[in-house]
């Protein structure tokens, strides 16, 4: 793909794992923190399940 096409279609570029992880890392961390908070707050409610 030449540079002119890459400028017109920014999503058609080749992605590597590093930029994708850099983009998704804050969301992953937030999900883990929210899951831990949920488990901590509801530990008594689901104790007998």
N, C-alpha and C positions, 0 to 999 in steps of 0.2 A: 504494500500500500504506500502510495507516495504521500508527501507532506500535505498537499492540498486536500486530499481526501481525508486525512487524519484531522485536519482543522475543521472540516465540515461535519464530521461524525466523531465526536470525542469519545463516545461509548464503544466505538468499534476498535479501539486500540487494544493491544495485547496486555492483559493484566497478569502480574505475578503475585505470588502469595504474600509478599511483604506489604504492598500497598493495601491489599484486601484486608489483612489482619490489622493494619494500622487504622483502617476505616471502621472495622467491626469491633475492635478491642473495647472501646468504652461501653458499647451495648452489652457485650459479653460480661464485663465486670459488673455492670448494673444489674443484670439478670441474676448473677450469682449472689450479690449482696441482698437483693430482694428475696431470693429463695431462702437465704440464711435467716433473714429477719422473720419471714413467714414461719419457718420451722421453730424459731425461738419463741415467738409469740403464741403459737398454737401447740406447744409441747404438752401442756396439761390437758387440752381438749381432746387430743388423739392418743392419750396415754394407754387407754384400754383397747384400742383397735388392733 
